[in-house]
Amino acid sequence: MPPLYVVQQNTKLRIANRRVQVEQDDPQLAARLRREASPAVLSSTPLAQVDQVVIFGNVGLTTPAIDALLAQNAEVVFLTQRGEYRGRLVGEVTPHVPLRRAQYRRLDEAEFVLETARGFVAAKLRHQRALLQRHNKERQEAEIAAAVEQMGEAIEGLGRKTALSSLLGVEGSATAAYFRGLRKLFDPAWKFDDRNRRPPRDPVNVLLSFGYTLFGQLTASAVQAVGLDPYAGFLHEVAYNRPALGLDLLEEFRPVVDGVVLWCCNSGQVTLQDFTPGESAERPIVLGEAGQKRFIQAYEQRLEVKFTHPLRGMQLSLRQCVLEQARQIAQRVQNGEAGYEGMGFR
């Protein structure tokens, strides 16, 4: 099921009659709404249909809401108002001790780490390259064609890399070429020149960072759901409070976010008017609440598109495919078969 997103500021989650309600938490605003006969309850969802809540900014939870969500193992993800990850509230850790022991052992096996990391990088670069090729069929942009060629050479060279550092070097240069091609797919009015972050300095990069954060929560939840430790990754360095394995799994799906951003910008789903200047250098540009909602809607629609999963051979939604890819990692950790097979997006 899709998460329950709460983007409205100064609201609170309560439980009423086994439903999760989003209510106005500003007393003056709530009083005005009552005078105007407008509902103070902004949304109401059956508790049984909620397995994840994603909260943006100034949103509170009552203690009964926390208890109810934890009781049915529904996690709560906390983001800033602009979509930066802050933390998560989860229930009991899944009792998969043997799987996690095997995962930690694999981290000490250099060949397993390298082959698995190679699989993540290959899946990402192939998907990025496919996205550029698909959108350049009619455009025939020379810069995009050059990026596609460079990425093809990088993919062919992955098998010759014998160290994680050199693998990361290839990934970095190929991704830089990808973004040089991707920028040609946006109208110049968006002023998207390169990939920048911490903080993002233009509207397209704001949307990319926002989308990667949302998808990163999906991949971190998927690896945890199958019993793996989301903080013990193979491609990304293990570091405190960094869901390295969730980020490993995210790599293949970053171009999914890129495609959503591209569609939103080129279709008018999100416009330049949805952005305003920020108040500081740490936040130079801000996506408004209405724009956030429309982007989330497009993102969720994309997650419901079905694909034939290469290992299962079944038509599954993209959300389900993410879980199946996490299961693939778990199976490889258990049987010692190093590597990772991507979805092969076209």
C-alpha positions as CSV (number, residue, x, y, z in Angstrom):
1,M,0.0,0.0,0.0
2,P,1.2,3.6,-0.7
3,P,2.3,5.6,2.4
4,L,0.1,8.1,4.1
5,Y,1.8,11.4,3.3
6,V,1.2,14.4,5.6
7,V,2.5,17.7,4.1
8,Q,0.0,20.1,5.7
9,Q,1.8,22.2,8.3
10,N,0.5,22.8,11.9
11,T,-1.5,19.5,11.9
12,K,-1.6,16.5,14.1
13,L,-2.3,12.8,13.6
14,R,-5.0,11.3,15.9
15,I,-6.8,7.9,16.1
16,A,-10.5,8.0,16.0
17,N,-12.7,4.9,15.5
18,R,-9.8,2.9,14.2
19,R,-9.0,5.6,11.6
20,V,-5.9,7.8,11.3
21,Q,-7.1,11.4,11.1
22,V,-5.0,14.4,10.1
23,E,-6.4,17.4,11.9
24,Q,-5.6,21.1,12.2
25,D,-3.5,21.7,15.3
26,D,-3.6,25.5,15.2
27,P,-6.3,26.5,17.8
28,Q,-7.1,29.8,16.0
29,L,-7.3,28.2,12.6
30,A,-9.4,25.3,13.9
31,A,-11.8,27.8,15.5
32,R,-12.1,29.8,12.3
33,L,-12.8,26.6,10.4
34,R,-15.5,25.7,12.8
35,R,-17.1,29.1,12.4
36,E,-17.0,28.7,8.6
37,A,-18.4,25.2,8.9
38,S,-15.3,23.8,7.3
39,P,-13.9,20.5,8.5
40,A,-11.0,20.6,10.9
41,V,-10.3,17.0,9.9
42,L,-8.2,17.2,6.7
43,S,-8.1,13.5,5.9
44,S,-9.2,10.2,7.5
45,T,-7.8,6.8,6.6
46,P,-8.6,3.3,8.0
47,L,-5.8,2.3,10.4
48,A,-5.7,-1.2,8.8
49,Q,-4.7,0.4,5.4
50,V,-1.7,2.3,6.9
51,D,1.7,0.6,6.9
52,Q,3.8,3.7,6.6
53,V,3.3,7.4,7.4
54,V,5.6,10.0,5.9
55,I,5.6,13.3,7.8
56,F,6.9,16.6,6.4
57,G,7.8,19.4,8.8
58,N,5.6,20.6,11.7
59,V,3.2,17.7,12.1
60,G,2.5,16.1,15.5
61,L,1.3,12.7,16.6
62,T,-0.7,11.9,19.7
63,T,0.5,9.1,22.0
64,P,-2.5,6.9,21.1
65,A,-1.6,7.4,17.4
66,I,2.0,6.3,18.1
67,D,0.8,3.3,20.1
68,A,-1.6,2.2,17.3
69,L,0.9,2.6,14.5
70,L,3.6,0.6,16.4
71,A,1.1,-2.1,17.3
72,Q,0.5,-2.9,13.7
73,N,4.2,-2.4,12.7
74,A,3.5,0.7,10.7
75,E,6.6,2.9,10.5
76,V,6.6,6.7,10.7
77,V,9.2,8.6,8.6
78,F,10.1,12.1,9.6
79,L,11.3,14.6,6.9
80,T,11.8,18.3,7.1
81,Q,9.3,20.5,5.3
82,R,11.5,20.5,2.2
83,G,11.8,16.7,2.2
84,E,15.2,16.0,3.9
85,Y,15.3,12.9,6.0
86,R,15.4,13.3,9.8
87,G,14.6,9.9,11.3
88,R,12.0,7.1,11.5
89,L,9.9,5.5,14.2
90,V,9.7,1.7,13.9
91,G,8.5,-1.2,15.9
92,E,10.3,-4.4,16.7
93,V,13.3,-5.4,14.6
94,T,12.4,-8.5,12.5
95,P,13.8,-11.7,14.1
96,H,16.1,-12.7,11.2
97,V,19.3,-13.3,13.2
98,P,20.8,-16.0,10.8
99,L,20.3,-13.8,7.8
100,R,21.9,-10.8,9.4
101,R,24.8,-12.9,10.6
102,A,25.3,-14.0,7.1
103,Q,25.1,-10.4,5.9
104,Y,27.8,-9.3,8.3
105,R,30.0,-12.2,7.2
106,R,29.6,-11.3,3.5
107,L,30.8,-7.7,4.3
108,D,34.2,-9.3,5.2
109,E,34.4,-11.2,1.9
110,A,36.1,-8.7,-0.5
111,E,35.1,-10.6,-3.7
112,F,31.4,-10.8,-2.6
113,V,31.4,-7.1,-1.8
114,L,33.0,-6.2,-5.1
115,E,30.7,-8.3,-7.3
116,T,27.6,-7.2,-5.5
117,A,28.6,-3.5,-5.7
118,R,29.4,-4.1,-9.4
119,G,25.8,-5.4,-9.9
120,F,24.3,-2.3,-8.3
121,V,26.4,0.1,-10.4
122,A,25.7,-1.8,-13.6
123,A,21.9,-1.8,-13.0
124,K,22.0,2.0,-12.4
125,L,24.1,2.9,-15.4
126,R,22.1,0.7,-17.7
127,H,18.8,2.2,-16.6
128,Q,20.2,5.8,-16.9
129,R,21.5,5.0,-20.4
130,A,18.1,3.5,-21.4
131,L,16.3,6.6,-20.2
132,L,18.6,8.9,-22.4
133,Q,18.3,6.6,-25.4
134,R,14.5,6.5,-25.1
135,H,14.1,10.3,-25.0
136,N,16.7,10.9,-27.7
137,K,15.1,8.8,-30.4
138,E,13.4,11.8,-31.9
139,R,15.5,14.6,-30.6
140,Q,18.8,13.3,-31.9
141,E,20.7,15.7,-29.5
142,A,24.5,15.3,-30.1
143,E,25.3,15.9,-26.4
144,I,22.8,13.2,-25.3
145,A,24.2,10.8,-27.9
146,A,27.7,11.5,-26.6
147,A,26.6,10.7,-23.0
148,V,25.0,7.5,-24.2
149,E,28.2,6.4,-25.9
150,Q,30.4,7.3,-22.8
151,M,28.0,5.4,-20.5
152,G,28.1,2.4,-22.8
153,E,31.9,2.3,-22.6
154,A,31.7,2.6,-18.8
155,I,29.3,-0.3,-18.6
156,E,31.6,-2.5,-20.7
157,G,34.5,-1.6,-18.5
158,L,32.9,-2.4,-15.2
159,G,34.0,-6.1,-15.4
160,R,37.6,-5.1,-15.5
161,K,37.6,-3.2,-12.2
162,T,39.2,-5.1,-9.4
163,A,38.8,-2.6,-6.5
164,L,35.7,-0.9,-5.1
165,S,37.4,2.5,-5.4
166,S,38.0,2.1,-9.1
167,L,34.4,0.9,-9.5
168,L,33.2,4.1,-7.8
169,G,35.4,6.1,-10.0
170,V,33.7,4.7,-13.2
171,E,30.3,5.2,-11.6
172,G,31.0,8.8,-10.8
173,S,32.3,9.8,-14.3
174,A,29.5,7.9,-16.0
175,T,26.9,9.6,-13.9
176,A,28.4,13.0,-14.6
177,A,28.0,12.2,-18.3
178,Y,24.4,11.1,-17.7
179,F,23.5,14.4,-16.1
180,R,25.1,16.3,-19.0
181,G,22.7,14.4,-21.3
182,L,19.7,14.7,-19.0
183,R,19.9,18.5,-18.8
184,K,19.2,18.7,-22.5
185,L,15.8,17.1,-21.9
186,F,14.6,20.1,-19.8
187,D,13.4,23.4,-21.1
188,P,16.1,26.0,-20.6
189,A,13.7,28.0,-18.4
190,W,14.3,25.5,-15.6
191,K,18.0,26.5,-15.6
192,F,19.1,22.9,-14.9
193,D,22.9,22.8,-15.6
194,D,24.2,20.0,-13.4
195,R,23.4,17.8,-10.5
196,N,23.9,19.8,-7.2
197,R,22.8,19.1,-3.6
198,R,23.3,20.0,0.0
199,P,21.5,22.3,-0.7
200,P,20.0,22.0,-4.2
201,R,20.3,25.3,-6.0
202,D,17.6,25.1,-8.7
203,P,14.1,23.7,-9.0
204,V,15.0,20.5,-10.9
205,N,17.6,19.6,-8.3
206,V,15.1,20.3,-5.5
207,L,12.7,17.8,-7.1
208,L,15.5,15.3,-7.7
209,S,16.6,15.4,-4.1
210,F,13.0,15.3,-2.9
211,G,12.3,12.2,-5.1
212,Y,15.5,10.4,-4.1
213,T,14.6,10.9,-0.4
214,L,11.1,9.4,-0.9
215,F,12.4,6.5,-2.9
216,G,15.3,6.0,-0.4
217,Q,12.7,5.4,2.4
218,L,11.0,2.8,0.2
219,T,14.3,0.9,-0.5
220,A,15.4,1.1,3.2
221,S,12.0,-0.2,4.3
222,A,12.2,-3.0,1.7
223,V,15.6,-4.4,2.8
224,Q,14.4,-4.2,6.4
225,A,11.1,-6.0,5.5
226,V,13.0,-9.0,4.1
227,G,15.2,-9.2,7.2
228,L,18.4,-7.5,6.2
229,D,20.1,-4.8,8.1
230,P,19.5,-1.6,6.1
231,Y,22.7,0.0,7.5
232,A,25.1,-2.7,6.3
233,G,25.7,-2.1,2.6
234,F,28.1,-3.2,0.0
235,L,28.5,-0.3,-2.4
236,H,28.0,2.5,0.0
237,E,30.4,2.8,3.0
238,V,29.0,1.7,6.3
239,A,28.6,4.8,8.5
240,Y,26.7,5.7,11.6
241,N,23.0,6.4,10.9
242,R,23.4,5.9,7.2
243,P,21.1,3.2,5.6
244,A,23.9,2.0,3.3
245,L,22.1,-1.1,2.0
246,G,19.0,1.0,1.4
247,L,21.1,3.4,-0.7
248,D,22.7,0.4,-2.6
249,L,19.2,-0.7,-3.6
250,L,18.2,2.8,-4.5
251,E,20.9,3.2,-7.1
252,E,19.0,1.1,-9.7
253,F,15.8,3.1,-9.2
254,R,17.2,6.7,-9.2
255,P,16.4,7.0,-13.0
256,V,12.7,6.3,-12.0
257,V,12.8,9.5,-10.0
258,D,14.5,11.3,-12.8
259,G,11.8,10.2,-15.2
260,V,9.1,11.5,-12.8
261,V,10.9,14.8,-12.4
262,L,11.3,15.1,-16.2
263,W,7.6,14.4,-16.8
264,C,6.4,16.8,-14.0
265,C,8.6,19.7,-15.4
266,N,7.7,19.2,-19.1
267,S,4.0,18.5,-18.6
268,G,3.2,21.4,-16.2
269,Q,2.4,19.1,-13.3
270,V,5.0,21.2,-11.4
271,T,5.8,24.7,-12.6
272,L,8.4,27.4,-11.8
273,Q,5.6,29.2,-9.9
274,D,5.6,26.4,-7.3
275,F,9.1,27.5,-6.1
276,T,10.0,30.5,-4.1
277,P,13.4,31.9,-2.9
278,G,14.5,30.5,0.4
279,E,15.5,32.5,3.5
280,S,19.1,31.5,3.8
281,A,22.1,30.0,1.9
282,E,21.2,26.6,3.5
283,R,17.8,26.8,1.7
284,P,18.2,28.9,-1.4
285,I,15.0,27.7,-3.1
286,V,11.8,26.2,-1.7
287,L,9.1,23.9,-3.2
288,G,5.6,25.0,-2.0
289,E,3.1,22.7,-0.4
290,A,0.8,22.5,-3.5
291,G,3.8,21.6,-5.7
292,Q,4.9,18.9,-3.2
293,K,1.4,17.3,-3.3
294,R,1.3,17.2,-7.1
295,F,4.9,15.8,-7.3
296,I,4.0,13.1,-4.7
297,Q,0.9,12.2,-6.8
298,A,3.0,11.8,-9.9
299,Y,5.6,9.8,-8.0
300,E,2.9,7.4,-6.5
301,Q,1.3,6.9,-9.9
302,R,4.7,5.8,-11.2
303,L,5.1,3.3,-8.4
304,E,1.9,1.6,-9.5
305,V,3.0,1.0,-13.1
306,K,3.6,-2.7,-13.6
307,F,6.7,-4.4,-15.0
308,T,7.6,-8.0,-15.7
309,H,10.1,-8.9,-12.9
310,P,13.1,-10.7,-14.4
311,L,13.5,-13.3,-11.6
312,R,9.8,-13.8,-10.7
313,G,8.6,-13.7,-14.3
314,M,5.4,-12.0,-13.1
315,Q,3.7,-8.6,-13.7
316,L,4.3,-6.6,-10.5
317,S,3.9,-3.0,-9.6
318,L,7.2,-1.1,-9.3
319,R,6.6,-0.9,-5.5
320,Q,6.4,-4.7,-5.4
321,C,9.5,-5.0,-7.7
322,V,11.5,-3.1,-5.2
323,L,10.6,-5.6,-2.5
324,E,11.5,-8.5,-4.9
325,Q,14.9,-6.9,-5.6
326,A,15.5,-6.7,-1.8
327,R,14.6,-10.4,-1.6
328,Q,17.2,-11.1,-4.3
329,I,19.9,-9.5,-2.1
330,A,18.7,-11.6,0.9
331,Q,18.9,-14.8,-1.2
332,R,22.4,-14.0,-2.4
333,V,23.6,-13.2,1.1
334,Q,22.3,-16.6,2.2
335,N,23.6,-18.7,-0.6
336,G,26.9,-16.8,-1.2
337,E,26.1,-16.1,-4.8
338,A,27.8,-12.7,-5.3
339,G,26.2,-10.1,-7.7
340,Y,23.0,-8.4,-8.3
341,E,20.7,-8.6,-11.3
342,G,18.9,-5.4,-12.3
343,M,15.4,-5.0,-13.6
344,G,16.6,-4.3,-17.1
345,F,14.4,-1.2,-17.7
346,R,13.7,-0.2,-21.3
